[in-house]
């Protein structure tokens, strides 16, 4: 009977609390929160939402996934790829940041939760995991490039396309632009160097703090907003409830994008938790893990959040910080809640250029063209699939669903063609 209850309510494994694990979990949770807060605000802007919605996405989803999941180190919340898909999916339906856009993001979160739970109940995650790795790698490389290019405007302080317009070019290179570029380059270089030289330090938090201090000093000295900041962030808990202004037709529009979010989220959660479990020797229940992700998205959907998933960087940080159980993620979520209620007045000083640097530093490691050499040597059909998916994602970046579908279709056609050729060759050899 006790085992049955623990299957229904996995968080019962935390009771009674293990005193030996409590201290490292508390420390790791606070460290995760230090990275999660600036990251979540940056990813929310990437998703086309005001920064506070990233914080909303880091409370209930983070806590619920930790309580109902099976991994001790998986950290759930806003991630770059899901944020990009949210932006590209919703961008064709509503204006970024508008009330309708925010409600659509909330609706997408609910639908993604439904798909996650469906994958868990019917064990469809195994089918998702059979998607050709060349499709995923092609999409990931192209999506990382798209994300970086979208953030370059923040680093440079102006729209790159303005350079090609004679009327705009002269105004682009102002003194404020040069200051913003300098701060952005320093912030990005500092994050990269600190991560390399001092991997256990909260490099993102340190750079954000120093960037905010630098922006305040510069703006006060020049007596103008030379470096753009996040601005006022509403204090208090997110509003609870369903997106009341959405119709059945709105949910139908959101179905394809939400399905892609759930598929990519499933692959992310599987790969992240599997890699860490291989190092720790932990036995994982992926069916339980995807149920936890589904409940997390449902929790996010009723708390003004947008779709979330497992984060590789924060999960790796949880492991390296010495977390013993997933209670560390509960601490991280509660820490974000405390900041949202009591300390939002300090978040208004965060420079947007530093948030852009945070995103670039997080996704730049996803670009890996060495796989092309591996595909060329081992299986050139995979190279063709990778190339089609990569080109389609860059070419149809406002319709990522289409690019992934083209990649999967290419993979299937190449397999069918290869199988047909093999059968013909076998028949010919028998005839001879």
N, C-alpha and C positions, 0 to 999 in steps of 0.2 A: 504493500500500500504506500509506503514511504517513497519507493522508487517511482511509483505512478505519479505522485504529487510533484516530485522533482522533475519529471518529464514535462508536466503541464506548467510548472513554475520553476524554471531552472535557477532563478536567483535564490532559491532556498539553500543552494549549496554554499551560500555565504554565511549561513546560520548554523551553529553559533560562529561569530566572527573569529578568525584566526589572528591572535594577537601578533604572531610573528610576521604576518603578511600586512597587517594594518598600517604600520609605519611606512614601509616601502611603497605601498599602494597610494597612501596619502601624498607622499613626496612626488611620485610619478604623476599623479593626477594633476597636481598644481603645475608641474613642468609642462604637461600636455596642454593645459589651459593657457599657459603663457604663449604657446605657439598658435593654439587654436583661435584665440581672439583676433589677432591681426589677420591671420589666414582667412578666417570666416568672413570678415568684413571685405577683404579683397575679392574673394570668390563670389560674394553676393553682387558686387559691382560688375564682375565678369558675367554674371547671370542676368544683368540688366535690372537689378533690384537695389533699393537703398541699402546701405551697409548694415543697418540693424537687423535685416532679415537673415543675414549670415549668422548673427548671434542667436536669433530665434532657432535656426537650424542646428545649433550646437547645444541645445538644452535637452528637450524631450527626446529627439532622435538619438542623441549620444547616450542618454541614460537608458532608454528602453532597449536599444541594441545590445548594450552591455549586460542588462539584466536577463534578456531572453536568448542571447547568443551562446555559443559554446567556446569561443576563443578567449583566452585570458588577456590577449594583447591587441585585438582588433579595435581600432578607434574609428568610430562612425561620426560623420558630419559632412559639411560642404567639401567637395572635391572639384578639381579643375575641369575634368572631362564632363562630368554631369552638369556643371555650371554652364559650360559651353553649349551643350545640347539643349539645356533649358532656354538659353538665350536665342539660339537659332530656331528652336521650335516655336517659342512664343512670339518671336519678333515678327512673324508673318500674320499674327492675329491681333496684336495690340502694341501700343507705344511703350517702350521700356520705362519702368518706374510708375506707370499710370495705375490707378486703382484696379482697372480691369485686368491689366498685366499681372498684378500681384495676386489677384484672385485666381487667375489661370495657373500661376505657378503653384498655388496652394492646391488646386484641383489636380494638377499633374503629380503632385506629391502623393495624393490619395490614390490615384490610379497606379502609380509605380508601386505603392505598398500592396495593392491588390494583386499585381502581377508577381511580386516577390513571394507572396503567400501562396499563390497558385503554383509557382515553381516548386515550392516546398511540399505542398500537399500532394501534388501529382508527380513529384520527383522529376520535373521537367528540367531541373538544373543540369542533369546529366546530358540532356539533348543540347542545351546551350553551350556546354563545355566542349561539344564536338565541332563547334564553329572553327573553321580553319584558322590556325594561329597567324597565317600570313595576312588574313583579313584584319585581324585585331592589330597586328604590328603596323600594317599599312595605314590604318585609321589613326592609331596612336601617334605615329610620327607626324602625319599631316596635321592632326588636331593640335599637337604641341606647337607646331610652327604657326598655325592660325592664332592660337592664344598669345604667343610671344609677340606677333605682329600687332595684335589688338592692344597690347600693353606698351608698345614702343611710343605711341602718342603720349602716354603718361610720362614716360621717361624723358622724352624730348620736350614735352610741354606744349606741343602743337601738332596739328594733323599733318602727317608726312605728305599727303596729297596736295597740301597748300603750296608746297615748294614749286609745283608745276604750274601754278597759277600766278602770273606775273603780278597781279594786283595784291595777292596775299603774301607772296614770298618776302617782300620787304618787311612786312609787319611780323613775320614769323620769327625772325632772329632778333628779338628785342633783348634787353638786358635781363628781363625776367625769365626769358627762355633759357638763356645761358646759365642762369642760377639754377633753374629747375633741372636742366640737363646735368650740371655738375653734381647736384644733390642725388639725382637718380642713379648716375653712374657710380658714385661713391657708395650708395646704399647697396646696389646690386653686387659690386665687387666685394664689399665688406661681408655680405651674407655668404657668398661663395667661399671666400678665404677663411672665414670663421668656421664654417662647416668642415672645411678640409683640415685646418690646423687644430681646431678644438671641437671635435664632433659632439662632445657631451655638453657643450655650452648651449644655452637657449639663444642661438645666434639671431634668429628672426626677431625675438623680443628685444634684444640689445640694440639691433640696428633700428628698429621702429622707435625705440625710446630716444636714441641719439638723433634720428632724423626729425622727430617731432620737436626736440629741443632746438635743433638747428633752424627748422622752419620758423619757429616762434621768434628766435633771435633775429633772423633775417627780416621777417615781416615787421617786427617792432622797430628795427633799425631804419628800414626804408619807409616805414609808416604807410605801407600798402600791402595788399595780398599778392606779393611777388611769387610765393609758393602756395599753390592751391591746397587746401586742407579738406578733410571730410566734412567739417561743419557740424552743426548740432545733431546729436544722436538722441532720439527720444528715450527717456528713462522709463523703467517699469517693465512688467512682464508682457509677453506677447498676448494679443487678444485670442481667446479660446472660442472655437466654434467652426462650423463648416463654411465654405465660401458660398454665401447665400445668393449672390448675384449671378451664379453660373447656371446655365440651362443644360438640358440633356444634349442639345446640339454642341455646346461648348465642350462637354466631356467627350463626345464623339470625335471632335477635332483633336483632342489631346491624346487619344488612344495610341496612334502610331509612335509619337514621340515618347510617351510614357513607357511603351513596350521596349523601345530602344534603350531608354534609361535603365530599366530593370535588367535587360540583357547585359549591358555593359557593367552595371553594378554587380550582377552575379559573377561575372568574370573577374572583376576587381577583387571582390570579397574572397572568392575562391583562391586566386593566385596569392594575395597578400597573406591570408591566414595560413595557407599551405606552406609558404616559404618560412614564416616564423615558427610554425609548428615543427618543421623539419629540424630547426635549430634547438627547440626546447624539448622535443620528444612528446609533445602533447597530442592526445588523440582527439580529433575534431569530429563533430556531428554536423556536416554541411547542411543537412535538411533543417536542423535546428537553427543553424546560422542564418539561413535565408528566411526562415520564419521570423527571426529577430529583426532582420533588415526590413521585412514587410511591416511588422508592427511599429518599427521606428518611423517608417514613412507615413503610416496612418497617424501616429502621434504627431508627426510634423505637420500633417495635413490639417489637423484640428488646432494647431498652435501657430498659424501664420508662417510656416516654414515652406521651403521649396525642396525638391528631392535631394536626398543625401545618399552616401555610400561609404564604404570603408576607405580610409586614407592610408596609403603606403607610408608616407613620411611620418605621420603621427603614430601609426602602429609600430613602426621601427623605433620611434622615440620612446614609446611605452616599454618596449622590450629592453632598450639600452638604458633606460632610467631605472630599471630594476623592479618594475611592476610584477606582482605575484599573481594577481587575479584581475578580472575585468572590472572589479570595484574601482580601479584607478580611473576608468572612463566615467563612472558615476561621479567621482570627485571632480573630474574635469568639467562635466556638464553643470554641476552645482556651482563651481567656481565662476563659470560664464554667467550663470544666473545672478550671482552676487554682484559681479561687475555691472551687469545690465541694470540692476536695481539701484546700486549705490554710487557707481563710479563712471557713468557715461559722460559726465562733464569733461573728463580728461581725454575721451576718445575724439573730441572735436578737433584736437590739435594734430591728429595724425595726417601727414602729408599724403596726398593721393599718389604722388610719384613713388613713395616708399612702398605703398600697397602694390603698385605695378611691379616693383622690384621683387617683392615677395612672391608674386605669381610666376614671374619669369624664372626665378631661382628654383621654384618647385617643379616646373614642367620641362626645363631645359634638359634635364637628365633623361627625359622620355624619348628624346631624339637619338636614334641609334641606327645609322645606315650600314653598320657592320653586318646586319642581318642579310643585306642584299648579297654580300660576298658568300655568306653561308648558303643562301638559297641557290646561288649560281653553281656552287660546288655540289650540293646535295640533291636539290630538286628544283629544276627551272620552272616547273609549273607553279610552284610557290612564289617564285620571283615575279612571274606574270600576274598572279593574284595580288601580290603586294603592290606592284606597280599600278594596276588598275584601281585598287582601293585608295592608294595614296593620291593619284592624280584626280580621281573622282571627288575625294574629300576636299582637296584644294580648289577644284573647279566648281563644285556645288556646295560651297561652305555654308550657304544659307539653306541647304536641304541635305543635312547629314544623313537622314534616313535613306535617301536615294543612294548616296555614296556607299553606305554599308550594304544596301541591297545589291548594288552592282558588284561589290566585292564578293559577296556570298554566291551570287549567280555565276560569276566568272569561275570561282572555285569549283562549283558543281559541274559546269560545262566542261572544264578541263579534266575533271575526274571521269566524266562520262566518255569524253573523247579518248582519254588514255586507256580506259577499260575496253572500249570498242577496238582500238588499234591493237591492243594486246591479244584480244580474242581472234582478230583476223590473222595476226602473226602466228598464233597457235594453230589455226586451221591450215594455213599455208604450210607450216612445218610438218603437219600430219600428212598432208597430201603428197609432199615430197618424200 
